[in-house]
């Protein structure tokens, strides 16, 4: 077994490899769930548009005004979400992280094998592997997020004993928000927005008229 305390560069390779694999997984899932978010938002827009086209008798003219406003607001929000997420280039970033992690993995295993086989020349031989490692890092313009390293550490609790249970819960929460945040924001946020706009545009004026009719002093 290689003495890691004696070879911090080997530890650095192992940690970077793990962080970049974690980054690839996070970005890949984020891209999938962001697409789900856009699809869900689009479904909401289609539903609102169908309600407007069908001209159902259960809705008043004021309701249809609210529906049209909501459809426009959601459409604009989806355009912004698509532009923002598209600008992040998540797929290319994820693939770069995966390729980099695989290159580092090869270098790490070669360096580890060399150190196990060498007696007194292990430290000197590691220099060449560090150069390869640095070249692999410089090859890719993307970098992993600090969160990815924390996720990697959280999965190695036996090694990183400095992490408490609360730390791990916080890391898991941050990762969950990074991956699923946009989807659940659209899934739950749009119905909430519909209710708020409907209440302000339709219910509130009705309540105001009722109060004015029954309680003139308050109206």
Buried (B, 14 or more C-beta within 10 A) or exposed (E): EBEEEEBEBBBBBBBBBBBBBBBBBBBBBBBEBBBBBBEBBBEBBEEBBEBBEEEEEEBEEEBBBBBBEBBEBBBEBBEEBBEEBEEEBBEEBBBBBBBBBBBBBEBBEEBBEBBEEEEEEBEEEBEEBBEBBEEBBEEBEBBBBEBBBBBBBBEEBEEBEEBEEEBBEBBEEBBEEBBBBBBBBBBEBBEEBBEEBBEEBBEEEEEEEEEEEEEEEEE
